[in-house]
Amino acid sequence: MGNNHSREGSPKHGISRNNSGSDLQEKIPSQLLPIDKLAKLLTQKTLEEDSIENGISVSTFTRYLFPKYPELGQRLFHHWQIGAGVVNDTGMMSPANFRAQADKLMGVMVDDQQIQMYVTMYAEHSDTMQTEQFHNLLLTVYKIAMEHYPDGPQSCRQLFKTVQAVVDSAFHKKESLPAVYLAHWIEEHCKRLITVLHRYIVHILTTGFHSVTERINDKNQGLELTTPVLEKAPTPWDKTQPLLPVSQVWILAATLPPLYTKPSHLSPTSSTNGFSMQNYLAKILDLSCPSHWTLLYNSLQHGLGANRFLHHVLSYRGPTLTFLRGEQDTEFCIGATQEWQESHLYWGGEESIIVQILPLYHVVQRGPKLLYLNMKIRGYPKGIRAGLDPRKPSLDINESFTVMTYKGIPYQLQTVEVWGCGTPQSREMQLDIKKWEVKQAERQRVVKLSANEWTDHPDRYLLELAGRPNYSQSNN
């Protein structure tokens, strides 16, 4: 713990660019943060309510900072006690230790260090982590994310299935695993899972003194977490959309590259003109509006077939997520970094990705030239393929959209959904292109025939059968 403190918390070291895109280059000295004021207020409340002098009790810490998440508050307080070398069970901490541990936590800016810190905290500083502990960590992060959802608190009937898929994938049916292995697994398959938890705790620590002094019930004002928002159905009677459970949106936001989930615009507090505390907090917390996913294609609504897929997906010039659901509760997600295109070659950017969602949640493959779509070119395989090895793709959807094959195992394809993750302008541009194509098709239907062409035209024969042998002179 001492080595980590010197590396993560010393003001002599700068903050390196983390993997989530933070562009902070300098660490902010602790005296510029409101931690000292918070420590004094909590010490005063502990004296008034718990009759303990010169200390902060776990009950005061939890009651004023984490009233909605008492288990999280108790875990964090215990973690800080161990970090400060407090081995007794008095359930209190000195103001100096509180300031030092809070400063240390806020100095952890790199993703892998955050993951290791919170895995250690939920594993209760043991070398191994139990399935129940990992399950509690997932549910805590989910609850925080959903209670800060822009459309209001959310619930999901698929939550247990989604969380269980993550647990089963990580533990491989074992009851416990080394905490170091769990940290590496999270970094590989849901890298930004802990980011939500860390941002929330930093927000509480930096704004908590307001709630203590002003008795604010809602201590989460001003905090927006970047879980993507699903576009609502255009009509209330349309029960076919969205099919995508919000719990899957939450876990995918922790896995997918920022290309698919980054906000469409930033909060005014993120201005880069000069340094300020508000500017620093905006960057560390990522206080911004989440992106919106637009439904492009739903096979239950539009019909399951290659032609329907192409009609609704082509010309969308932005990143997309394609959800493939098959029999035996099998589900996959394909992330395309660019517009879908028909070609005999594989295409896609560096952030193209394949994720299995059910029955096990994990990243299957990621990398460039991952996708393949061909419905017209002769001499080449037809259908959709995804995988880094063209000779042996991980996913294969046949031309008729009836069978989905994963690593050689066929599954009957049941539903397909495609969501656009680009800007609103990407969707508007696609709709404009569709309108233009419809107009061009209408123009081509109006064809003027010459006299010789009409003589041999099949419509002339039909008119004669209907009793109009001389259509051009019928008025005479």
Disulfide bonds with the S-S distance in Angstrom:
none
